[in-house]
Amino acid sequence: MTASPDRSPSRQAQLRIPDFYIVGHPKSGTTALYEMLRRHPQVFMPDLKEPRWFAADLRERFQGQGSASHPQTLEEYAALFEAAAPDQRVGEASPSYLRSRVAAAEIARLRPDARIVAVLREPADFLRSMHLEMVQNHVEKELDLRRALELELVAARPGQEPVLRYTDRVHYVEQLERYAERFAADQMLVLIYDDFRSDNEATVRRVFRFLGVDDSIPVQLVEANPSVQLRSLRAGEAVRSLHAGEGAMARVARGAARVAPAPLRSRAGAVLRRRAYAPPQAPDPELMAELRRRFEPEVAALSEYLGRDLATLWGYERRV
């Protein structure tokens, strides 16, 4: 019989638990920020970008999204950070933590001194980018954003409440309040995606200072996780199956691998990806205007909460 894990306070005190968290949102520069931070010699972040450990309420919804590689116990989670040097700042980046209703409390329970970094993006643009990502990851089957929003209600599994796949994410003030209730103001840093996009280096140095590491070292700028548009579900499924090693195409690829040189196989894969994905088309201006009208109260509330005029920054005064 396998012994149950030791969850006593003394055992947990021996585990290396991160002292800072990039909590979200997705499609708001979190991957680029993670990549730039982990290049700092005084910072350690694991190769697994999104451990998702503290978002227990969302774990069922991650099934089939690479969840097998994610930690299943606290010991497995802590093992991700064992390679960190004693004097390094240790962190992780799980964008689901901002959406989660329990992550803030769970982080505070283990690390009440943690530092929290959130990144927020204009709601309409965020949802459009989120939809592209979910289609690319085969979570969303509807290619049209308007139709996807009309069908966004996710049926509840036993013990779960129904959720809106997209617009439930746009409760920025409520999400920030969950952290503000448990962490002091000087433990939280809220970034705006537009600032990060316009000046990566200045934003990253601001995070360095927030974490208490040397902010004078050179910053290696990174462009990560750009949005792409899936040309068709069939093309995307072909790419997914090939990477997963499933289906007839994967069997053909394995046969070709025995005879074709590596550069040729690489070019063939690149051609398949180009056929499957394209740069995003311009958004539907009518739909974007509708979304901005819908989320105007949220933007006004966030502006007041942060003490910053985000309505003007995000063009809500010019909406039609």
Helices and strands as residue ranges (DSSP letters): H 9-14, E 20-24, H 30-37, E 43-44, G 56-62, G 67-69, H 74-79, E 89-93, H 96-99, H 103-110, E 115-120, H 123-136, H 145-150, E 153-154, E 163-164, G 167-169, H 172-180, G 185-187, E 188-192, H 193-198, H 200-211, E 229-230, H 233-244, H 247-257, H 262-276, E 277-278, H 285-306, H 310-313, G 316-318
